[in-house]
Amino acid sequence: MHKKIIEKALGQLDAERATYFGAVVNKLEEDKRIENTANVVYTVLKDVISDLPIYLEQKVLINLLIQFTDGNFHRIKKVMYDPAFIHDPTTIRDVTGEFVHQVVKLSLEKHENGDIDAAELSVHKLSWPYRDTDVVDPEDEPEEWSEALARSQKWLAENGGVDRRKSGAARIDDLASEKAKEDEKLEKDKAPKEAEKLKITDL
């Protein structure tokens, strides 16, 4: 039943990420540790699923997810029971953003230690425009993190609660591809046309 919380988010992922997180969800369904907190665990995973790197073993990610939700249970429930969450589900990112940074940080550490094969690395992209909270670590820079959250909330308040970007593939890739095509067309247009062959007619 709780799997339905995340089904739509899974359906919006590319094949590689859908395979990885589909396996995570299947393992979670059998994990007795979340019997009483499944709705919280799946809600957190749903929010971060498009932003998490997929470098870690699924078992490691699941353990981190359960530890995070257990340690922040009351904070997460407070957001989920707030009427604002119904109108703007991104309000939970005030809490779940910390989990994203935790996973990214551990992934980078494992990569630097040689625990992740370079051939297995996936590309982790920041959608543009990125949020300030995407690039600040709440553990290493708590003051900057608070300021980034404040700026993000201020932006949302000033723009009717509508986020600057939508989930899914980064638009920057599409724009870059379009620009490359435009440049290629311009180059072709600038190239000198082959001189027309002169026809010699009888005088």
C-alpha positions as CSV (number, residue, x, y, z in Angstrom):
1,M,0.0,0.0,0.0
2,H,2.8,2.5,0.9
3,K,4.5,1.7,-2.4
4,K,1.8,3.8,-4.1
5,I,3.3,6.9,-2.4
6,I,6.3,6.6,-4.7
7,E,5.0,4.9,-7.8
8,K,4.5,8.2,-9.8
9,A,7.9,9.5,-8.9
10,L,9.5,6.2,-10.0
11,G,7.7,6.4,-13.3
12,Q,9.3,9.8,-14.1
13,L,12.9,8.5,-13.8
14,D,15.2,7.4,-16.6
15,A,15.8,3.6,-17.0
16,E,19.0,3.4,-15.0
17,R,17.6,5.3,-12.0
18,A,14.2,3.6,-12.2
19,T,16.0,0.2,-12.0
20,Y,18.1,1.3,-9.0
21,F,15.3,2.9,-7.0
22,G,12.8,0.2,-8.0
23,A,15.1,-2.4,-6.3
24,V,15.4,-0.1,-3.3
25,V,11.6,0.1,-3.0
26,N,11.2,-3.7,-3.4
27,K,13.7,-4.2,-0.6
28,L,12.0,-1.6,1.6
29,E,8.7,-3.5,1.3
30,E,10.3,-6.5,2.9
31,D,12.1,-4.5,5.6
32,K,10.5,-5.0,9.0
33,R,12.3,-2.0,10.4
34,I,9.8,0.4,8.7
35,E,6.6,-1.4,9.6
36,N,5.4,1.5,11.8
37,T,7.1,4.3,9.8
38,A,6.6,3.3,6.2
39,N,4.6,6.3,5.2
40,V,7.4,8.6,6.5
41,V,10.2,6.6,4.8
42,Y,8.4,6.5,1.4
43,T,7.5,10.2,1.6
44,V,11.2,11.1,2.2
45,L,12.4,8.8,-0.6
46,K,9.7,10.3,-3.0
47,D,11.0,13.8,-2.3
48,V,14.7,13.0,-2.9
49,I,14.5,10.3,-5.6
50,S,15.3,12.6,-8.5
51,D,18.2,14.2,-6.7
52,L,20.1,11.4,-5.1
53,P,23.2,9.9,-6.8
54,I,23.1,6.2,-7.3
55,Y,26.7,5.3,-6.4
56,L,25.9,3.5,-3.1
57,E,24.9,-0.1,-2.7
58,Q,21.2,-0.2,-2.3
59,K,21.5,-1.8,1.1
60,V,23.7,1.1,2.3
61,L,21.2,3.6,0.9
62,I,18.3,1.9,2.7
63,N,20.2,1.8,6.0
64,L,21.0,5.6,5.7
65,L,17.4,6.3,4.8
66,I,16.0,4.5,7.8
67,Q,18.6,6.0,10.1
68,F,17.7,9.5,8.8
69,T,13.9,9.1,9.1
70,D,14.3,7.6,12.6
71,G,16.5,10.4,13.7
72,N,14.3,13.1,12.1
73,F,10.9,11.5,12.6
74,H,9.3,14.3,14.6
75,R,10.6,17.0,12.2
76,I,9.3,15.2,9.2
77,K,5.9,14.4,10.8
78,K,5.6,18.1,11.7
79,V,6.0,19.1,8.1
80,M,3.7,16.4,6.8
81,Y,0.9,17.4,9.2
82,D,1.3,21.1,8.3
83,P,-1.5,22.2,5.9
84,A,1.2,24.0,3.8
85,F,2.6,20.6,2.9
86,I,-0.6,19.7,1.0
87,H,-0.4,22.9,-1.1
88,D,3.4,22.8,-1.5
89,P,5.1,19.4,-0.9
90,T,8.5,21.0,-1.4
91,T,8.3,22.3,2.1
92,I,9.6,19.0,3.3
93,R,12.9,19.7,1.5
94,D,13.9,21.8,4.6
95,V,14.5,18.4,6.2
96,T,15.1,16.0,3.3
97,G,17.7,18.3,1.8
98,E,20.0,17.2,4.6
99,F,19.6,13.6,3.6
100,V,20.6,14.4,0.0
101,H,23.7,16.1,1.2
102,Q,24.5,13.1,3.5
103,V,24.3,10.7,0.6
104,V,26.3,12.9,-1.8
105,K,29.0,13.4,0.8
106,L,29.3,9.7,1.5
107,S,29.3,8.9,-2.2
108,L,32.2,11.4,-2.8
109,E,34.1,10.0,0.1
110,K,33.8,6.4,-1.2
111,H,34.8,7.5,-4.6
112,E,37.9,9.3,-3.3
113,N,38.8,6.2,-1.3
114,G,38.5,4.1,-4.4
115,D,35.5,2.2,-3.1
116,I,33.5,3.0,-6.2
117,D,34.6,1.8,-9.6
118,A,34.8,4.7,-12.0
119,A,33.0,2.5,-14.6
120,E,30.0,2.3,-12.3
121,L,29.7,6.0,-11.7
122,S,26.5,7.7,-12.9
123,V,26.2,11.4,-13.8
124,H,24.6,13.5,-11.0
125,K,23.2,16.7,-12.4
126,L,21.9,19.8,-10.7
127,S,18.8,21.1,-12.5
128,W,19.0,24.7,-13.6
129,P,18.2,27.0,-12.0
130,Y,19.7,25.3,-9.0
131,R,18.6,26.1,-5.5
132,D,21.1,27.5,-3.0
133,T,20.3,24.5,-0.8
134,D,21.7,22.2,-3.5
135,V,25.2,23.4,-3.1
136,V,25.6,24.0,0.6
137,D,26.3,21.2,3.1
138,P,24.2,21.6,6.2
139,E,26.7,19.7,8.4
140,D,29.8,21.6,7.3
141,E,28.2,25.0,6.8
142,P,25.2,25.2,9.2
143,E,24.9,29.0,9.0
144,E,25.2,29.1,5.2
145,W,22.5,26.3,5.1
146,S,20.1,28.3,7.2
147,E,20.7,31.4,5.1
148,A,20.1,29.3,1.9
149,L,16.9,27.9,3.3
150,A,15.7,31.4,4.2
151,R,16.5,32.6,0.6
152,S,14.7,29.7,-0.9
153,Q,11.6,30.2,1.3
154,K,11.6,33.9,0.5
155,W,11.8,33.2,-3.2
156,L,8.8,30.8,-2.9
157,A,6.8,33.3,-0.9
158,E,7.4,36.0,-3.5
159,N,6.5,33.7,-6.4
160,G,3.2,32.3,-5.2
161,G,4.8,29.1,-3.8
162,V,5.7,27.9,-7.2
163,D,9.2,26.3,-7.4
164,R,11.7,27.7,-9.8
165,R,12.2,24.4,-11.5
166,K,10.2,21.2,-12.1
167,S,11.4,17.7,-11.3
168,G,12.9,15.6,-14.0
169,A,15.7,16.0,-16.5
170,A,17.7,19.2,-16.3
171,R,16.5,21.8,-18.9
172,I,20.1,22.9,-19.3
173,D,20.8,19.8,-21.4
174,D,17.9,20.6,-23.7
175,L,19.0,24.2,-24.1
176,A,22.6,23.2,-24.8
177,S,21.5,20.8,-27.4
178,E,19.3,23.4,-29.1
179,K,22.2,25.9,-29.0
180,A,24.6,23.5,-30.6
181,K,22.1,22.8,-33.4
182,E,21.6,26.6,-34.0
183,D,25.4,27.1,-34.1
184,E,25.8,24.3,-36.6
185,K,23.1,25.7,-38.9
186,L,24.7,29.2,-38.7
187,E,28.0,27.7,-39.8
188,K,26.4,26.0,-42.7
189,D,24.7,29.2,-43.8
190,K,28.0,31.1,-43.6
191,A,29.9,28.6,-45.7
192,P,30.6,29.8,-49.2
193,K,28.2,28.3,-51.7
194,E,29.8,26.3,-54.5
195,A,30.3,28.5,-57.4
196,E,27.7,28.0,-60.0
197,K,29.0,26.3,-63.1
198,L,29.1,28.7,-66.1
199,K,27.4,27.5,-69.1
200,I,29.2,28.1,-72.3
201,T,26.8,28.9,-75.1
202,D,27.5,29.0,-78.8
203,L,28.1,32.5,-80.1
